[in-house]
Amino acid sequence: MKLYYPKSHYSKAHRGLLFPLLKPFLKAEGYADAERIVTYGVSEMDFEFTDLLQEADLVILTMAWNYYVKTKQESLAITFVNECGALNKKVIAFNAGDFGVQIPYYGNLIVLRPSGYKSKFTNNEYALPAFIADPLKKYFETDKIFERPYQTKAIVGFCGQANPSAFNAAKEVFKTSLRNLKSFIGKSKDEAQQLLSTSFLRASVLQTLQNSKDIQTNFILRKKYRAGITEHKDIHSTTLEFYNNLKDSDYVVCVRGAGNFSVRFYETLAMGRIPVFINTDCALPLDKIIDWKKHVVWIEYQERKQVVEKVKKFHKTLTDEEFRALQISNRTIWMEKLSMNGFFNHFFNAIT
């Protein structure tokens, strides 16, 4: 399969808004493929690029749509999408960030995004996983999961920010209301968001679990995101504490953050653990290929107060052999379908 992207659209100054698959390939001269594999899990042998639009099987819009909006070049993206449409070429665009921006609908445009609300997706929108480095290799120097034996009482873990303050919750909702108002009156192209304090939601779910004697909790609660660490985050002790918390738990609470998605969800799967997934109208990747309810404890937002009963029921149905197999299966799903290489190969095949 041949991929094309307009090289003239690339902005080094806005590299953070580059289409994710292009990041491993738009590097300084001399960047070795071995380094690409270690850093991104992608090789130059995995994808074929062409410099001729006419030869392409699929076209990638070089920068996230947010970039074109931010730099007042949305017409550049629109013109390119229309040019591709005249050649019967599908264009894949990236809608980046916690909130995403409003993107016009075009019949040949496919939009990938990590955030958004599933019920509001158009038929050309699809969920994009959060791409992470393999934590087992990076922090534990292994590619084998730390397989946990089945115990009668499930151990539910969490390491991160949670805030039960009603005052803080009110501030979060107020900030969201202001962003929504700007969107409504046309002052912003950010998409409107649900009026919800996610830190309060997270805290309330954790409190419900902590109050139960039927499960064992393994929580490390932070007052700030990543314990307030802003530099050298990957090598800070709190990061290793985070992954050790995953390693030492059977299940891990995964609740949306500022955007309607959870990076922890993918970190949990990569470690071979089972997410306790609070569904706030989320879109999950490759949901026509992956039967997600077999791999996570699925809890609708309206059922969040039943989290203990849901975890107990899920855990009770598993034998020791099934419990171990699920850990391996979740790790395999991440490697084969949610890593950068795995996801894009499956997604490209699904849409062509």
VEXMIDREN-114159 format. One record per residue (C-alpha): x, z, y; residue in three letters. Coordinates in steps of 0.001 Angstrom, whole numbers, plus 500000, padded with zeros to 6 digits. Example, Ala and Ser with C-alpha at 12.3 -4.5 7.8 and 13.67 -1.06 7.14 Angstrom:
% VEXMIDREN-114159
512300507800495500ALA 513670507140498940SER 
//
This chain:
% VEXMIDREN-114159
500000500000500000MET 501454498935503352LYS 500982501091506439LEU 501313500018510055TYR 501454502052513240TYR 502045500901516839PRO 505562502108517613LYS 505079501600521348SER 502516504438521382HIS 505056507071520317TYR 505862509776522879SER 508799512021522022LYS 507692514414524766ALA 504411514948522867HIS 505828514966519342ARG 503555517862518426GLY 500634515422518670LEU 502207512814516391LEU 500125511760513375PHE 501277514216510647PRO 502469511621508125LEU 504704509990510721LEU 506649513178511499LYS 508946512881508460PRO 509746509268509290PHE 510117509228513080LEU 513417511081513101LYS 516828510650514694ALA 519090507966513262GLU 520992509189510218GLY 518289511593509072TYR 518798511758505313ALA 515991511289502818ASP 517183514377500951ALA 516531516433504085GLU 513132514761504484ARG 512192515811500962ILE 513298519417501508VAL 511586519767504886THR 508383517779504362TYR 508116517206500612GLY 507974513462501341VAL 510437510714500463SER 510935507308502070GLU 510063505948498608MET 506565507468498736ASP 505106505274501488PHE 505725501699502586GLU 505583500766506264PHE 505388497296507748THR 506145496064511263ASP 503423493415510999LEU 499852494466511684LEU 498513491482509748GLN 500279492675506561GLU 498925496216506683ALA 496473497605504169ASP 495819500576506454LEU 496642501262510091VAL 497633504628511554ILE 497046505498515195LEU 500467506838516143THR 499434509815518246MET 496547512243517941ALA 493470511237519939TRP 494064514418521956ASN 497267512831523278TYR 495476509764524613TYR 492897511992526317VAL 495543514359527703LYS 497665511532529132THR 494639509557530381LYS 495391506690527992GLN 492216506784525925GLU 491620503119526782SER 494907502286525032LEU 493643503843521801ALA 490216502216522125ILE 491684498774522765THR 493948499110519738PHE 491077500230517471VAL 489022497230518617ASN 491937494845518029GLU 492251496178514493CYS 488508495830514003GLY 488724492140514880ALA 491268491806512053LEU 489092493846509637ASN 491679496619509600LYS 490750500292509166LYS 492449502688511574VAL 493117506316510698ILE 493242508694513670ALA 494169512357513972PHE 491985514849515868ASN 494393517743516403ALA 494171521385517295GLY 491856524334516895ASP 488931522659518632PHE 489470518915518578GLY 488281516433521193VAL 485268514155521338GLN 486098510757519819ILE 483880507659520187PRO 482497506217516955TYR 483815502860515715TYR 482953501281512397GLY 486601500749511449ASN 487842504153512681LEU 488497507032510268ILE 489182510468511738VAL 491180513216510042LEU 491006516734511430ARG 491761520319510343PRO 488944521865512395SER 485331521089513219GLY 481970521861511644TYR 481043520127508410LYS 477367519816509354SER 478351517920512504LYS 480802515499510898PHE 479992511829511254THR 480414509604508205ASN 483904508631509374ASN 485284512193509684GLU 487269513929506940TYR 489011517279506581ALA 492788517419506809LEU 494698520279505182PRO 497179522374507126ALA 500553521159505896PHE 502987523960505084ILE 506421524208503516ALA 506350525348499892ASP 506477529161500235PRO 507663529721496671LEU 510726527559497239LYS 511290528671500823LYS 510969532423500428TYR 511393533103496710PHE 513687530233495640GLU 511463529225492747THR 508764526677491979ASP 507039528929489446LYS 504183531157490514ILE 504366534905489991PHE 501673534955487349GLU 499463538023487517ARG 497763539561484483PRO 494041540211484475TYR 493009543745485424GLN 489496545128485368THR 489602545969489074LYS 490487543008491253ALA 493180543406493899ILE 492193541749497184VAL 494946541174499730GLY 495211540381503408PHE 498047540494505927CYS 497250539532509490GLY 495320540119512666GLN 491933541813512652ALA 490229543546515557ASN 487031545626515141PRO 486679546171518910SER 483275545175520254ALA 484824544780523715PHE 487410542331522394ASN 484658540486520539ALA 482690540123523760ALA 485774538723525532LYS 486278536127522786GLU 482647535011522971VAL 482842534814526768PHE 485954532610526645LYS 484243530324524134THR 481171530130526382SER 483329529000529317LEU 485004526294527199ARG 481608525118525973ASN 480278524980529536LEU 483205522783530628LYS 482479520473527726SER 478737520376528519PHE 479221519444532190ILE 481886516844531368GLY 484886518755532731LYS 486505518816529293SER 486518516615526196LYS 487053519604523912ASP 484264519919521369GLU 481840522818521764ALA 482401525780519449GLN 480223528348517717GLN 479825531546519749LEU 481644533835517365LEU 484401536437517564SER 486595535458514642THR 488841538538514876SER 485743540759514697PHE 484368538732511777LEU 487649539134509926ARG 487736542873510627ALA 484156543387509444SER 484765541564506146VAL 487917543606505543LEU 486111546841506353GLN 483369546036503844THR 486011545529501169LEU 487902548691502120GLN 484730550761501839ASN 484228549770498203SER 485559551694495209LYS 484910548744492908ASP 487915546746494045ILE 491442547571495151GLN 492561546429498583THR 496072545481499619ASN 495815545094503375PHE 498414544959506143ILE 496542544870509438LEU 498163543532512598ARG 497060544064516173LYS 498412540673517245LYS 498745537233515689TYR 501893537213513527ARG 502507540775514716ALA 503285539383518177GLY 506397537555516972ILE 506953534323518939THR 510541533362518052GLU 512285532768514709HIS 508952533403513008LYS 509914531844509680ASP 512842534204509139ILE 511273537348510582HIS 510610540234508194SER 506876540077508921THR 506710536579507422THR 508223537759504154LEU 505795540714504235GLU 502982538188504534PHE 504065536213501475TYR 504816539353499481ASN 501280540460500233ASN 500016537198498726LEU 502333537582495746LYS 501118541126495061ASP 497385540306495265SER 494918538587492933ASP 492573537374495659TYR 493180536838499381VAL 490629537006502197VAL 490550533685504068CYS 488504533639507271VAL 488692531028510035ARG 490846531641513091GLY 490377530271516607ALA 489591526903515050GLY 487105526543512219ASN 489726526435509468PHE 492236528756507821SER 495939528035507313VAL 495992531136505074ARG 493684529241502708PHE 496450526735501926TYR 499167529394501837GLU 497090531282499276THR 496693528238497049LEU 500394527372497340ALA 501235530843496041MET 498873530423493099GLY 496326532920494340ARG 492542532779494694ILE 491009532595498191PRO 488027534734499101VAL 486650531997501316PHE 484143532848504045ILE 482394529554504770ASN 481619529180508474THR 480418525565508124ASP 483954524494507230CYS 485031521109505919ALA 487526521273503041LEU 489829518387502100PRO 489005515971499282LEU 485720517735498569ASP 484502514745496537LYS 487533515100494261ILE 487998518883494158ILE 485185521162492984ASP 486138523913495401TRP 483682526505494116LYS 485630526617490841LYS 488826527550492653HIS 487721530064495276VAL 485304532941495670VAL 482858531021497846TRP 480915533194500305ILE 478575531731502872GLU 478771533293506330TYR 475258534687505906GLN 476403536412502672GLU 479509538045504148ARG 478166541578503652LYS 477926540794499924GLN 481642540072499693VAL 482320542926497245VAL 479574541836494856GLU 480712538197495051LYS 484329539077494251VAL 483304541373491404LYS 481008538750489867LYS 483627535999490092PHE 486341538233488642HIS 484152539606485849LYS 483401536141484458THR 487101535435483844LEU 489100536253480739THR 492795537040481004ASP 493598533502479868GLU 491183531958482386GLU 492487534158485190PHE 496071533065484561ARG 495019529431484200ALA 493203529538487546LEU 496333530786489294GLN 498301527860487890ILE 495475525423488673SER 495294526518492330ASN 499038526073492735ARG 498780522636491090THR 495959521571493412ILE 498089522470496404TRP 501121520601495084MET 499283517474493928GLU 496460517152496458LYS 497119519325499534LEU 500817518827500174SER 501565516029502622MET 502585513577499910ASN 499771514482497554GLY 497001514507500145PHE 497779511191501804PHE 498229509360498513ASN 494858510618497261HIS 493142510025500608PHE 494460506499501071PHE 493379505565497560ASN 489926507061498161ALA 489199505030501292ILE 490559501649500184THR 
//
